Amino acid sequence: MPVITPSPVRCGADLQRLEQTPLAHAVPWASTYNLIRDTVHAYPDRTALTFLHAGQPDSPSTRWTYRMLLEGMHQTANLLRELDLGFEDVVAVMLPGGLAYHLALWGGEAAGIVQPLNPMLSDDKLLSLLRASGARVLIAQGDDDESGMRAKALHLKTLMPELTTLLLVTADGGPLQMASPWPDGVLDFHALRATQPADRLLSQRHFAATDIAAYFHTGGTTGAPKLARHSHGAQVFTAWANATMQGFRCEDVLINGYPLFHVAGVLPGALCSLAVGMETIIPTAALFRNRDVIQNYWKLVARHRSTLISGVPTALAALAAVPLDGADISSVRSVRTGAAPLPPELAARFERDFGLSVRESLGMTETAGLSTVTPPGGEAPAGCVGWPLPYARVRIVELDAEGAPTDREQPVGQSGMVLYRGPNLFSGYLDAAETAKAFTADGWLITGDLGFRDAQGRLNLSGRAKDLIIRGGHNIDPKVIEDALGAHPAVHLCAAVGAPDAYAGELPVAFATLLPGATTTEAELLAFTAARVDEAPAKPRSITILDHMPVTNVGKIYKPELRTLAAGAVVQALVDQVGEALGLAADMRPGVLAKGDGPVRVRMRAGGHVQSQAEVDARLLPLLEALPVKVFVDRN
């Protein structure tokens, strides 16, 4: 049988009652395949997936029933088996949003181990991920469109001989159009899938909950992303726990705009929906990156009678700027967010403009996408991410002077590092050394999140330990600044980071984007924020207004890029200080380059008097070397 949920969890006592049932009885499915198959048996003709071909409410769509989904999963798994993919072999996936992604995910997990790839990563990083996993098959976009995914996939195959097969997928399921002869090992996914039996798994695989289902990359776009191993049991537990805590029903309808290379879109989003028997709307291949989807979102909610809304805070901020324009959204009964702290002003805006309360959850790749949930209903302030999942536990411990967790438990209301243990804990990284660093000595996952328990036992999140601004040994939570700045009526998005300082180590600075049509000045924002930050060391030294806030492919504010901008501003100020002291014109001063998430670079000017160049070196280089970040000096 599928997941049948009781009423949403309302208090800690509800969780205790759930835990009176042995875990093996509450969550009996050994694999994602078993879970989806049981839903299909209960609701074979109910709509599982609806793909919107455009972002307008009257655009055409393609619907798959649960029976059609399972048949496609069988065909995909059987095809992969015919290609000699073993249960412990890896099939990588690089596709836009769409129906075929679900075949690759769930059919792939029925046949082996799935590795979702972020197609926006560089070829070098994608190649390193494929080599780390040892992927033998890649399922990729087969249409030659502006995304460039097909060309990228073909290039990757030439670089990695171990990648024996490339299965190309057309968006409409039609035959693959490509100049012949096709390269060796490049095949038409849909054409071959159609030749496979759709009524069963030919492998007759017997699953164990400990079998590895997927490798998800984590660690952002800097450095070498780590590959986290998910067991079938961990993924199934996340889907069951999310549905159970929030009381999801088969009648629910969810617009899932998260990309399916991200754990939030795959597990709390897609698998949870499929476990219950609800309908998932896929809002075009570009998902929430499609501007038409955002601009027509409330009309899409009305058209499809969506009951559940979910998005990261930056996505919700974009939706908050879209007027209802008469759209009937009375079907909505729950709004969920996660991946980053929810600004209080954004929560208040949703309540005021739409009559909707936003509820937060906490999760990460290492917890199969979910750790705590704030169920719908009741009162929950912004920052409250709810109770730990059933059968899971959370600890709050004190940080040491370097920001690392200790074994000293924090009392109610006192902030510290969040540690986690539960049935959905990942099976470690592929790199054993990275796995060892992720856990405490007694086996608790070090989440990197900062938070505290309230009187009801709920976790309240304040930020990430790596985002702490450490000013002269004083830990500053950037959320204090962000909440203050975000309350300004002109601010759309904002974030605070540490700017390097030779004396204090870091000084707090902030960045903001403005709402459409809003006007203000950086000086006004600085005064507004400083007046609302009680702690003197936490008052920001500067606020910079940006045209666009840097965000990740999932929509989270990307603070590494802001740190580079902050460091660049510090270095520029030092260059100007030296230039003014020496009487150098602006075009004779060293140039400062601060782009992306890389280090700041200073380019010394060619030409001019040798003596002036020596003076610049003598004055500037010691100032740069005193900063707590590496600044690269380039010479022509």
C-alpha positions in Angstrom: 0.0 0.0 0.0 1.2 3.6 -0.5 1.9 6.1 2.3 -1.4 6.8 4.1 -0.9 9.8 6.3 -2.7 10.8 9.5 -3.3 14.4 10.5 -0.3 16.7 10.4 2.0 16.7 13.5 0.9 19.4 15.9 3.2 18.9 18.8 6.0 16.8 20.2 3.5 14.3 21.7 2.3 13.5 18.1 5.8 12.5 17.2 6.1 10.3 20.3 2.9 8.5 19.3 4.2 7.9 15.8 7.4 6.4 17.3 5.4 3.8 19.3 5.1 1.9 16.0 8.4 0.0 15.2 10.2 1.7 12.4 10.2 -1.4 10.2 6.4 -1.5 10.4 5.9 2.2 9.8 8.2 2.2 6.8 8.1 -1.2 5.3 9.4 -0.4 1.7 12.9 -1.7 1.0 13.4 0.6 -2.1 12.1 3.5 -4.0 10.9 1.0 -6.6 8.8 -0.9 -4.1 7.4 2.4 -2.7 6.3 3.7 -6.1 5.0 0.3 -7.2 2.7 0.1 -4.2 1.3 3.6 -5.0 0.7 2.5 -8.6 -1.2 -0.6 -7.4 -3.5 1.7 -5.3 -4.0 4.5 -7.8 -3.1 3.2 -11.3 -5.2 5.7 -13.2 -4.6 8.8 -11.1 -2.4 11.5 -12.6 1.1 11.2 -11.3 3.0 13.8 -13.5 1.8 16.8 -15.6 4.4 18.5 -17.8 3.6 22.0 -18.9 5.0 22.8 -22.3 5.0 26.6 -21.7 4.6 29.0 -18.7 1.1 30.3 -19.6 -1.9 28.8 -17.8 -3.6 27.8 -21.0 -0.5 26.1 -22.5 -0.7 22.5 -23.6 0.4 19.8 -21.2 1.3 16.1 -21.1 -0.1 13.9 -18.4 1.2 10.6 -17.2 -0.8 8.3 -14.9 0.8 6.3 -12.2 0.5 3.2 -14.4 2.3 4.9 -17.3 5.1 6.0 -14.9 5.7 2.5 -13.6 5.6 1.0 -17.2 8.3 3.6 -18.2 10.3 2.8 -15.1 10.2 -0.9 -16.0 11.3 -0.2 -19.6 14.1 2.1 -18.4 15.4 -0.4 -15.9 15.2 -3.3 -18.4 17.1 -1.2 -21.0 19.9 -0.4 -18.6 20.1 -4.1 -17.6 20.4 -5.0 -21.2 23.3 -2.6 -21.4 25.0 -4.7 -18.7 24.5 -2.1 -16.0 24.9 -4.0 -12.7 23.1 -3.2 -9.4 26.3 -1.4 -8.2 27.1 0.4 -11.5 26.3 4.0 -12.0 24.1 5.7 -14.5 24.5 9.5 -14.7 21.7 11.8 -15.7 22.0 15.2 -17.3 18.6 16.4 -18.4 16.4 19.5 -18.1 13.1 19.2 -16.1 10.6 16.9 -17.7 8.9 13.5 -17.7 11.9 11.6 -18.9 13.9 12.7 -15.8 11.6 10.6 -13.6 12.2 7.5 -15.8 16.0 8.1 -15.4 15.7 8.6 -11.7 13.4 5.8 -10.6 14.1 3.4 -13.4 17.8 4.0 -12.9 17.5 3.3 -9.2 15.7 0.1 -9.9 18.6 -1.0 -12.1 21.7 0.4 -10.4 22.9 3.7 -8.9 21.8 7.1 -10.2 24.0 10.1 -10.3 22.1 13.3 -11.1 24.3 16.0 -12.6 24.0 19.7 -12.6 24.3 20.6 -16.3 25.4 24.1 -15.6 28.7 22.9 -14.1 31.8 23.2 -16.4 32.9 20.3 -18.4 35.9 19.8 -16.2 33.8 19.6 -13.0 31.3 17.2 -14.7 34.2 15.1 -15.9 35.6 14.9 -12.4 32.3 13.8 -11.0 31.8 11.1 -13.6 35.3 9.8 -13.0 34.8 9.8 -9.3 31.6 7.7 -9.6 32.9 5.5 -12.4 29.7 6.1 -14.4 29.2 3.6 -17.3 26.0 5.1 -18.8 24.9 8.8 -19.2 21.3 9.7 -20.0 21.3 13.2 -21.5 19.4 15.8 -23.4 19.2 14.7 -27.1 17.7 17.9 -28.6 20.2 20.3 -30.2 18.8 23.3 -28.4 20.2 26.5 -26.7 21.0 24.6 -23.5 24.0 23.0 -25.2 23.5 19.8 -23.1 23.8 17.5 -26.0 27.1 18.9 -27.2 28.3 18.8 -23.6 27.3 15.2 -23.2 29.0 14.2 -26.5 32.1 16.0 -25.4 32.2 14.2 -22.0 31.9 10.8 -23.7 35.0 11.5 -25.8 36.9 12.5 -22.7 35.9 9.4 -20.7 36.3 6.0 -22.4 34.8 4.2 -19.3 31.5 5.9 -20.2 30.5 3.2 -22.6 27.0 4.4 -23.5 25.3 7.7 -24.0 21.5 7.5 -24.2 20.1 10.7 -25.7 16.5 11.8 -24.8 14.2 13.9 -27.0 11.8 16.2 -25.2 8.7 15.0 -27.1 9.7 11.3 -27.1 10.1 11.3 -30.8 13.0 9.9 -32.8 16.4 11.4 -32.2 17.5 13.8 -35.0 21.3 13.7 -35.4 23.6 13.7 -38.4 24.9 10.2 -39.1 26.9 8.3 -38.6 26.3 8.5 -34.9 29.4 8.1 -32.6 30.0 4.7 -31.2 27.9 4.1 -28.1 25.4 6.9 -28.7 21.9 5.5 -28.7 18.3 6.7 -28.8 16.8 6.4 -25.3 13.1 6.4 -26.2 13.5 4.1 -29.3 15.3 1.5 -27.2 13.0 1.9 -24.2 10.0 1.1 -26.4 11.5 -2.4 -27.2 11.6 -3.4 -23.5 8.8 -5.2 -21.5 6.8 -2.6 -19.5 5.0 -5.0 -17.0 7.9 -6.1 -14.8 11.6 -5.9 -13.9 13.4 -8.5 -15.9 16.2 -8.6 -13.3 13.7 -9.8 -10.6 15.9 -7.7 -8.2 15.5 -8.3 -4.5 16.2 -5.0 -2.8 17.7 -4.3 0.6 17.1 -1.0 2.3 20.9 -0.6 2.6 21.4 -0.8 -1.2 22.9 2.4 -2.6 20.3 4.2 -4.7 22.0 7.4 -5.8 25.1 9.6 -5.6 24.4 13.3 -5.1 27.1 15.9 -5.5 27.4 18.4 -2.7 29.8 21.1 -1.7 28.8 23.9 -4.1 30.6 25.0 -7.2 33.9 25.8 -5.5 36.6 23.2 -4.9 35.9 19.6 -5.7 32.2 18.6 -5.0 31.8 15.6 -2.8 29.6 12.6 -3.8 27.2 11.6 -1.1 25.8 8.1 -1.1 22.1 7.6 -0.5 20.6 4.3 0.4 17.2 3.2 -0.8 16.1 3.2 2.8 17.2 6.8 3.5 15.3 8.1 0.4 12.2 6.1 1.3 12.3 7.3 4.9 12.5 11.0 3.8 9.5 10.6 1.6 7.5 8.9 4.3 8.5 11.3 7.1 7.8 14.4 5.0 4.3 13.2 4.0 3.5 11.9 7.5 4.5 15.1 9.4 2.6 17.4 7.0 -0.4 15.2 6.4 -0.1 15.0 2.6 -3.0 13.4 0.8 -3.5 11.7 -2.6 -5.8 14.6 -3.6 -3.0 17.1 -3.2 -1.4 18.9 -6.2 2.2 20.2 -6.0 4.0 22.5 -8.5 7.6 21.2 -8.2 9.9 23.9 -9.5 13.1 22.5 -8.0 15.7 21.0 -10.4 15.9 17.3 -10.2 19.7 17.2 -9.9 19.1 18.7 -6.4 18.1 16.6 -3.5 15.1 18.9 -2.6 13.5 18.4 -5.9 14.1 14.6 -6.0 13.1 13.5 -2.4 11.0 15.9 -0.3 9.6 17.0 -3.7 9.1 14.3 -6.2 9.4 11.0 -4.3 7.3 12.3 -1.4 4.5 13.1 -3.9 4.8 9.8 -5.7 4.7 8.0 -2.3 1.3 9.5 -1.5 -0.3 9.4 -4.9 -0.6 13.1 -5.5 -0.2 14.9 -8.8 3.1 16.8 -9.5 3.1 19.7 -11.9 6.4 20.1 -13.8 6.4 23.8 -14.8 8.3 23.5 -18.2 11.8 22.1 -18.8 13.3 25.3 -17.3 11.2 25.0 -14.1 11.5 28.2 -11.9 14.2 29.5 -14.2 11.4 30.2 -16.8 10.4 33.8 -16.3 6.9 33.0 -17.7 6.4 30.5 -15.0 7.2 33.0 -12.3 5.1 35.8 -13.9 2.1 33.5 -14.3 2.6 31.5 -11.2 -0.6 32.4 -9.3 -2.6 31.8 -12.5 -1.0 28.4 -12.8 -1.9 27.6 -9.2 -5.5 28.6 -10.0 -5.6 26.6 -13.2 -4.3 23.4 -11.7 -5.9 23.9 -8.3 -2.5 23.4 -6.6 -2.8 22.7 -2.9 0.9 22.8 -2.0 3.5 25.5 -2.8 7.2 25.0 -2.3 10.3 27.1 -3.1 13.6 28.4 -1.7 13.3 31.9 -0.1 14.7 33.6 -3.2 12.0 31.9 -5.4 9.3 33.0 -2.9 10.6 36.5 -3.0 10.2 36.5 -6.7 6.6 35.2 -6.4 5.9 37.8 -3.7 6.5 40.5 -6.4 3.9 38.9 -8.7 0.3 40.3 -8.1 -2.6 37.9 -7.9 -4.4 39.7 -10.7 -7.7 38.0 -9.8 -6.2 34.5 -9.6 -8.2 32.2 -7.2 -5.6 30.5 -5.0 -8.1 29.3 -2.4 -7.0 25.7 -3.1 -3.6 26.3 -1.4 -3.4 24.9 2.1 0.4 24.8 2.6 3.5 26.8 1.6 6.9 25.3 2.3 10.4 26.6 2.1 13.9 25.5 3.0 17.6 25.5 1.9 18.2 29.0 3.5 16.7 31.0 6.4 13.4 32.7 5.6 13.6 36.5 6.0 10.8 37.6 8.5 9.8 40.4 6.2 9.2 37.9 3.3 7.1 35.7 5.6 5.1 38.8 6.7 4.6 39.8 3.0 3.1 36.4 2.1 0.8 36.6 5.0 -0.3 40.1 4.2 -0.6 40.0 0.4 -1.8 36.4 -0.1 -3.1 35.2 3.2 -0.6 32.3 3.2 1.6 31.2 6.1 5.1 30.0 5.0 6.4 27.0 6.9 10.1 26.1 7.0 12.0 22.9 6.9 15.6 22.0 7.3 17.5 19.5 5.2 20.7 18.8 3.4 22.1 16.3 0.9 23.6 14.3 3.8 20.1 13.8 5.3 18.5 12.8 2.1 17.0 16.2 1.8 15.2 16.6 5.2 16.0 16.8 8.9 13.2 18.8 10.5 9.8 20.0 9.4 7.4 22.7 10.5 3.9 21.2 9.7 1.1 23.5 8.4 -1.1 25.2 11.0 -0.2 26.7 14.3 2.1 29.5 15.0 5.8 29.4 13.8 8.0 32.5 13.6 10.4 32.9 10.7 13.5 30.8 11.4 11.6 28.0 13.1 12.3 24.9 11.0 10.2 22.6 13.2 10.6 19.2 14.9 13.1 16.5 14.0 11.6 13.8 11.8 10.1 10.8 13.6 12.8 8.3 14.9 15.4 11.0 14.3 17.2 13.2 16.9 18.8 16.6 16.9 21.4 17.9 19.4 22.6 21.5 19.9 26.2 21.9 21.1 28.4 24.7 21.9 31.1 25.9 19.5 34.7 26.3 20.3 36.8 29.4 19.5 37.4 28.2 15.9 33.7 27.6 15.3 33.9 23.7 15.6 31.4 21.7 17.6 32.2 20.6 21.2 30.4 17.9 23.3 28.8 20.5 25.5 25.0 20.5 25.1 23.3 23.9 24.9 20.2 24.7 27.0 16.8 25.7 25.5 17.0 29.0 23.7 20.8 29.0 23.5 22.3 28.8 20.0 24.9 26.3 18.9 25.9 23.8 16.2 23.1 21.4 15.0 24.0 17.7 15.1 21.7 15.1 13.5 21.1 11.4 13.6 18.2 9.5 11.9 17.1 6.7 9.5 17.7 9.0 6.5 21.3 9.7 7.3 23.5 9.2 4.2 25.8 6.3 3.8 28.9 8.5 3.7 30.8 10.1 0.9 32.8 8.1 -1.7 35.9 9.6 -0.1 36.3 8.0 3.3 38.4 10.9 4.5 35.6 13.3 3.8 33.2 11.0 5.6 35.3 11.0 8.7 35.3 14.8 8.9 31.5 14.9 8.6 30.7 13.1 11.9 31.5 13.6 15.6 33.5 10.9 17.4 30.2 9.3 18.6 28.6 9.3 15.2 26.5 12.4 14.9 26.4 14.3 11.6 27.9 17.8 11.9 25.3 19.7 9.8 27.1 23.1 9.8 23.8 24.8 10.7 23.4 27.0 13.7 20.2 27.0 15.7 18.5 26.6 19.1 15.6 24.7 20.5 12.5 26.6 21.7 10.2 25.7 24.6 8.2 23.4 22.3 11.2 21.4 21.3 11.3 22.9 17.8 14.6 23.8 16.1 15.0 27.5 15.2 17.7 28.1 12.5 19.9 31.1 12.5 22.4 30.4 9.8 25.4 28.4 8.7 28.6 28.1 10.8 30.7 28.8 7.8 28.8 32.0 7.3 29.6 33.3 10.8 31.4 36.7 10.7 34.3 36.4 13.2 35.3 39.9 14.2 38.3 39.9 16.6 37.2 36.5 18.0 33.5 37.7 18.3 31.1 35.5 16.4 28.5 37.5 14.5 25.4 35.8 13.1 24.7 37.3 9.7 21.0 36.7 10.1 20.9 39.5 12.7 22.0 41.9 10.0 19.9 40.4 7.3 16.7 40.5 9.3 17.3 44.2 10.1 18.1 45.1 6.5 15.4 42.9 5.1 12.8 44.9 7.0 13.4 48.0 4.9 10.4 48.4 2.5 12.6 48.9 -0.5 14.7 45.8 0.0 14.0 42.7 -2.1 16.9 40.3 -1.2 19.8 40.9 1.1 22.8 39.1 2.6 25.6 39.9 5.1 29.2 38.5 4.9 32.5 39.2 6.4 34.9 41.6 4.7 38.6 40.9 5.4 40.3 43.3 7.8 44.0 43.3 8.9 43.2 44.0 12.5 39.8 42.4 13.3 40.0 39.5 10.8 36.5 40.3 9.4 34.1 43.2 9.5 30.4 42.8 8.7 29.2 44.2 5.4 25.9 43.7 3.6 24.5 43.6 0.0 21.0 44.2 -1.1 18.8 44.3 -4.2 15.7 46.5 -4.4 12.1 45.8 -5.2 11.0 46.8 -8.7 10.3 50.6 -8.7 11.8 51.1 -5.2 14.4 53.8 -4.6 16.7 54.4 -1.7 20.4 55.0 -1.0 23.2 52.9 0.5 23.6 55.5 3.2 19.9 55.3 4.1 20.0 51.5 4.2 23.1 51.6 6.4 21.5 54.0 8.9 18.2 51.9 8.9 20.1 48.7 9.6 22.5 50.0 12.2 19.5 51.4 14.2 18.0 47.9 14.3 21.1 45.9 15.2 21.6 46.1 18.9 25.1 44.6 19.2 27.7 47.2 18.3 30.2 44.8 16.7 27.4 43.4 14.4 26.5 46.8 12.9 27.5 46.6 9.2 30.3 48.8 8.0 28.8 49.2 4.6 25.8 48.2 2.5 26.1 47.9 -1.3 23.1 47.9 -3.6 23.4 45.4 -6.4 21.4 45.1 -9.7 21.3 41.3 -9.3 21.9 39.1 -6.3 24.2 36.1 -7.1 22.3 32.9 -6.6 23.1 29.2 -7.1 21.3 27.1 -9.7 18.8 26.1 -7.0 18.1 29.7 -6.1 20.0 30.1 -2.8 22.0 33.3 -2.3 25.6 32.5 -3.2 27.7 34.1 -0.5 31.1 33.1 -1.8 30.6 35.5 -4.6 29.6 38.2 -2.2 32.7 37.6 -0.1 34.8 38.1 -3.2 33.0 41.4 -3.9 33.5 42.4 -0.2 37.2 41.5 -0.4 37.5 43.4 -3.7 36.1 46.6 -2.2 38.6 46.3 0.7 41.5 45.9 -1.7 40.3 48.7 -3.9 40.2 51.0 -0.9 43.8 50.1 -0.1 44.9 50.7 -3.7 43.2 54.1 -3.6 44.8 54.9 -0.2 48.3 54.3 -1.6 47.5 56.0 -4.9 46.3 59.2 -3.2 49.3 59.2 -0.9 51.6 59.0 -3.9 49.6 61.4 -6.0 48.9 58.8 -8.7 46.1 59.4 -11.2 43.4 56.7 -11.3 44.7 55.3 -14.6 48.2 54.9 -13.1 47.1 52.9 -10.0 47.0 49.1 -9.8 43.8 47.5 -11.1 41.6 45.3 -8.9 39.7 42.3 -10.3 37.1 40.7 -8.1 34.8 38.3 -10.0 32.8 35.2 -9.3 33.9 33.2 -6.3 37.6 33.3 -6.9 40.4 35.2 -5.2 40.9 38.9 -5.7 43.7 39.8 -8.1 45.7 43.1 -8.3 47.3 44.0 -11.6 50.3 46.3 -11.3 50.4 48.9 -14.0 53.1 48.7 -16.7 55.1 51.9 -17.6 55.6 55.0 -15.5 58.6 55.8 -13.4 60.5 52.9 -11.9 60.7 54.9 -8.7 56.9 55.3 -8.5 56.4 51.6 -9.1 58.9 50.8 -6.3 57.0 53.1 -4.0 53.7 51.4 -4.8 55.2 48.1 -4.1 56.7 49.3 -0.8 53.4 50.7 0.4 50.8 48.4 -1.1 52.2 45.0 -0.7 52.5 45.0 3.1 48.9 46.1 3.3 47.7 43.3 1.1 49.9 40.7 2.9 48.3 41.8 6.2 44.8 40.9 5.1 43.5 37.5 6.2 42.8 36.4 2.7 45.1 35.6 -0.2 45.4 38.4 -2.8 47.2 37.6 -6.0 49.4 40.2 -7.6 49.9 40.1 -11.3 52.6 42.0 -13.2 52.7 42.6 -16.9 
